[in-house]
Amino acid sequence: MIGIQLDDTTHDLKIRERGIAVGETTEQNQYLILATHRGEWKQYPSLGVGIGDYTNDNDTDFLRHSILENFRMDGLAVSSIKFAHSGIEITADYKQ
């Protein structure tokens, strides 16, 4: 997916010499879907996982379902979701 890129640290618009940075945004979009809560996207009020709410939650089934549902809403096809103590590994890409 090509779109407007955000700075990895500040999440402000990424600026290059000639203006706003445009490029690959698939991972950025995945991060934003995971980090935001439902209701934070004005145009898509039902989009958002709110992954911070799952801290110390041992039941990963609901989180897995929420990730799958939200990624599908954005057009992402999820190949795998793996949970580990170090984090979550998600393999997903936009459908062609």
N, C-alpha and C positions, 0 to 999 in steps of 0.2 A: 504494500500500500504506500503510495506516495502522497505526502501532505506536508503541512507546516510542522517543522520540528521544534521541540522544546529543549531547553538546556537540561542536561541530565541531573544537575545538582539543584538548581533553583526552580526549575519547571516554568521559568519565564520563556518568552520567545527567544529562540536561538538566532543571534544576529551574526551575519557574515559581512565581509567588506562591501558587498553590493546590496545588502538589505536582509530581509527575513530569510532564514534557511529553509529550503524545501528539499525533501528527500524521503528515504525509507522511514516509515513510522509504525511498522507492525509491532515491534517490541514496546514502543512508547504507548501505543493504543492499549496493548494488553496490560501494561502497568497501570494506566489510568483507570481502566475498567476494574481492576483488582482493588485499587486504592480508594476509589470513590464509593459513596453510599447511594442508595436509591434516593432520588429526589434532587441530587446535585447537578444533574444534566437537565437543563431547562427544556431542551427539545425532546429528550428521551427520559422522562421521569422514572421509568421502571428499570433503568440501566444502572448497574453498580453493585459490586460484591461487598465492599466494606470489609476487606480482609482483616483489618485491625481488630474487628470485633471477635475474631476467632482465636485470638491469643489464648493459650493454655486450654483450648478446647480439644478434647481427645477424640471426639466423634468427627471424622473427616468426611462422612457420607454427605451431610448437608452442604458442606463447603464445596465438595466435588460437584454436586448437583448445581449449586449456585454459579460456579465457574463455567460449567458447560452451558447452562442456560444463558448467561450473560454474554459469553463469547459467541454463541450462535446468534443472539440478537444483533451483534455487530458484524455478522457474516464470517466469523472465524470458524474453521473446522478444526476441532481438537483431536489430535492423534493420541496423546497420552498426558496423564497427570500423575506425577510421582511425589509422594510426601516423604520427607526425611527430617531428621533433627536439625539439619542445616538450612532447610527451607523447602520450597515447592519448585519442582521442575515441570514446566508445562510446554508441550510441543503443540503449536497451533499455527495455522496460516490461513490467509484469506482464500476463500473458494474462487476458483477461476471462472 
